[in-house]
């Protein structure tokens, strides 16, 4: 199962049985609105705080994934999930409501694929019949946590990215119909000394390149093995840097096959600076848009590489640099995969 130093190959090919994707109004006005199950009309999501709204997004996405599969929370053995708020509070409180055994994860914006990799690992060894995994973010919660409350109206540079208000959840099982998880490459923490919290894409690009390069080497494949290689949210700046790094090291990647969730979710005329970010970004785009394309037969193999900046309000205030990480998971069209 271990291929190389840090890549798992899942021989039993865990199945993504169903997904649930719930977003806010700004995301609903973006280019991928048809791929979302529920679009809330306002940022409050019917709650009296943004933190509770973030919890609501997670719960709604989870229940949607369960409902599509005809399952209930009691049918699920584990949840692997997290968010960007302090102590991943929204996810923990949501799992209090769901009452499902819970692994709380923090990989910043890489959490979606960190969770999918770990869930697939457990599922590959028949450690569960059903596992839920995913992530959530909320623009107002994340801005308040890492930068300034939105009411402050602070100015942002062109390198900054817009945090997605949304959640994407997947229900994994050992068999049945649906896309399958075939492998995962676990990222290393990489820090090139950047300290600008408004340039997450630039900080995360080297980690994405490192993980993708390791994945291709350890699986003994070239980039064109995949229909698409999709990064979590490098945005315009990070994607450009990543392509330069690939070129410098001699890795051939088709520009059109190298896509980014943070550049897909919003329209070009939405004021999101360098693109989107947030732990709900890659989760919503992958479990909505890309898996829908796979189910329609438009895609056969994809590699999703969720990137995360592992800073905190404390480290920023202490002028620390930004360590980053990226986790890669390969997903393939499955059909019927009965065990």
N, C-alpha and C positions, 0 to 999 in steps of 0.2 A: 504493500500500500504506500509506503514511503518511497518517493522517487526523488533521488538526489538528497539535498540537505534539508529542504523546507517545503516540499510539495507533497501533498496527499493525493493519491489517485483512488477514487471511490469505485471499487469493483462492483458493488451492489447498486450503484446509480440511484441514490435517493430521488424520489419524485416530488416535484413542486405541484401538489395536488390542486391548490387554489391560492388566490391572492386577494388582498383587499387594499385599496388605495383611496385615501381621503385627503382632500386638500382645502386650502383657504380660497378666498375670492380672487386674489391676485393671480394665483396659479390657475384658477378656473378660467381666467381671461387669456391664458397663454396658448401656446400652439398645440399642447397635448391634452386639451380638455376632454376629448373623446375617450381618452385612456383612463380616466379617473372614475371610480365608482360613485363617489359622493363629493360634491363641492359645497362647502359651507358659504353662506351669504355674507358673513362678516368674520373678523378676526376673533371675536369673543366666543364663537361657536355655541352661543346660548349660555355661557358661563359668566361668573362674576370676576374672573381674573384670567390673565393670559396663561398662567401656569396651569390652571384648570382646563383651559381651552386646549392646551397641548396634550394633557391627559385624555381629553375627550377625543382628539384626533386619533390617538393610539388605540383607544378602546373601540372606536367606530371601525377602524381598519381591521382590527383583530376579529371583531364580530362579523364583519363582512366576509372575511376569508373563511371563517367557520361556517357561516350560513351557506356559502356557495358549495361547500363540501358536504352539507347536511350533518355537520358535527356540532357538538356543544363543548364548552370549556372543560367539562369533566372527561371528555374523550382524549384530551391532550396531556402528554406526560410532562413536557417542559416548554418554557419560553426562554429564548435567548434574545435579549433586546436591550436597548439603552437610548439615551438622548444626550443633549448638550447642556442641560441645566445642572446646577450644582447637585452633586451626589445622585445624578440621574433620577431626580425626585419624581418627575411626572410618570416615567415608566414604572417605577416602583409602586407608586400609588395606584396606577392603572392595574398592575398585577395583583395588588391587594383586592381590588374589585373582582378581577377575573378568577382569583383563587387557584391559579395554576402554578405548580412548582417552577421556580424562576431563577435564571442566571442573569444577573444584571451586568451589562457590558458597557465599558466606556472606551471607545476607539475614536472619539470625536466623529468626524464625518465618514470615517472608515467603518463605523459600527455595523452598517447594513451587511457588508460582505464578511466582516469578522463573525457576525452571528450566523450567517448562512454556512460559512466554512465549519464552524464548530457544531452546528446542528447536523450538517451532513456527515461529519465524522462520527457522531453518536449514532445517527441513523444507519450508517454503513455497517456498524457492528451490532445491529439489532438492539440498540440500547433504548429504543422507544418505538411505539407504533405511530405516534403523531407528535410533531414538534412545531411550534410557532416561532418565527424569527422575523425581525425587522427593526425599524427605527422610526423616530419622529423628531421633528423640529418645528419651532414656531418663531417667526421673525421677531416679534416683540419680546419674547422671552430671551432669545439669544442676544439680541442687541443690548438688552438691559444687563445681561450676565457678563458679556465680554467687552462691550463698548459703552454706549450711552443709551438711556431710555429714548425711545422714538420721539417722545414729547419734547425732548431737549432740542431737536432739530439740528444736530451737529452736521457739519459738512464732511463729505467723504471724497477721497481721491479717486481717479479713474480706475485704479487697480483693485478697488474694493469689490466685493460680491454681495449679492442679495440673498439673505437666508430664506430658504423655502419654508412656507407654512404647510406642512403635510406629513403624512405617514404612509409607509408601505409595509405590509405584512404578508408573509408567505407561510402556508401550511405544508410541511413536509410529511411524507409517508414512505413506507417501504415498497409499495407497489401501486399499480393502477396506471391511469392515463395522465399524461402531462409532461412538461419539460423535465429533464433530469440533470442532477448536479454530478459532474464527472471528475472534477479535481479542484484543488485549492492550493494556492501558494501564499504562505504567511509572510507578512512584511517585516523588515527590520526597521528600527527607529533610526532615522537619518536626519542629521542637523548640519546644514551648511552655513549656519551663523546668521541667517536672516532674523530680524527682530521686528519687522513692520507688521502689525496685526491686520493692516488693511491690504496686505498682499499675500493672501493665503495661497493663491494659485502658484505664485513664484516659489514659495516655501515648500509646497508639496510636490512639485514636479519631479525633483530628483528621487524621491521615495517611490513615485509611480514608475519611473523608468527602471529603477533597481528591481522592483518586484516583477515587472513585465519581463525584463531581461532574464531574471532567474527562472521564471515560469517557462519561458521558451527553451532555455538551456536544459532544465531538469526534466522536461517532458520530451526533449529532443524533437522539437517542432519549430517551424518558422511562423512568422506572424500571419502569413496568408492561410494558415490552417483554419483560422477563424474568419467568419463573415465580417465580424466587427470586433475591435478591441475598444472597450468603453471605459473611460475614466470617470471617477465619481463626480468631482466638481473642480477641475483645474481652471475652468473659465478660459477666457481669451489669452491671458498672460501665461498661465501655467501650461496650457496646451502648446503654445508657441515654443516655450522653453523646453518642454518635453521632446518635441520634434527635433529641436536643435541638438539635444543631448543624444537622441537616438542616432542622428546623423554623425555626430562626433565619434561615437563608439562603433559605427559601422553596422548598426542594426537596421535592416530594411523594413519600413512600415509604410504601407500605402496611406497617404494623407486622408483619403476619403473613407478608409476603413477605421481610422483612428478618431473616434467620436467622444463627446463629453456630455454627461448628463446636465451639467451646469450651463451648457450652451444650447440645450434642446428645449428645456421646459418653458422658457419665456419667448415671446415674440421679439423681433428686433426693435420694435418701437416701444417696448416697455423699459422704463428707466432703471436698469439693473447693473449699470456700470460694466464690470468685466464678466458678468454672468451670474449664475446662481451657486449657492453653497448650502450647507446645513446637512445634518445627519438624515433628514427626511428626503433630501434631494435624490441621491442615488437609489434609495429604497423605492420612492414613488415612481421614478422614471423606469427603473428596471422591472419592478413588479407590475407596472402598468404598461407603459409603451413597448418596451422590448419583448416582454413575454407575450404580449398581444400579437406583435409581429411574428414571433416564433410560432404561435398557434395558428396563424394564417398561412404559414408555410413560406414566409418571406425570408426567414433566417433559420439556419440549421445549427450553427455553433457560434457562441459569443463568449468573450472573456470580459467580465466586469471587474474593474479595478477601483475599489472605493478608497479614496485618499482621506487622511485625517491630519489636522494640525493639533498637536498635543500640548498646546499652551493652556494657561489658566489665567484668570484675572490677577492672581498673586504673582505668577512668573512674569507677566507683562509689567506689572508695577515695579518689579525688581530688575527690570531691564534685561531679562534673560532672552536668549535666542529661542527659536521655535523648532522643537523636534517634531518630525513628521513621520507618518507611516502609511503604507498602502497594502491592502489585502486583495488578492485576485481569486476569483471563483469562475470556473468554466461551466457553462450551462448549454445543454444540447437538446434538440428536439427529441422527444422520447417515444410517443405513442403509448402502447400498452407495455408495462414493465412489471408484470406480476412476479412475485417472489415465491 
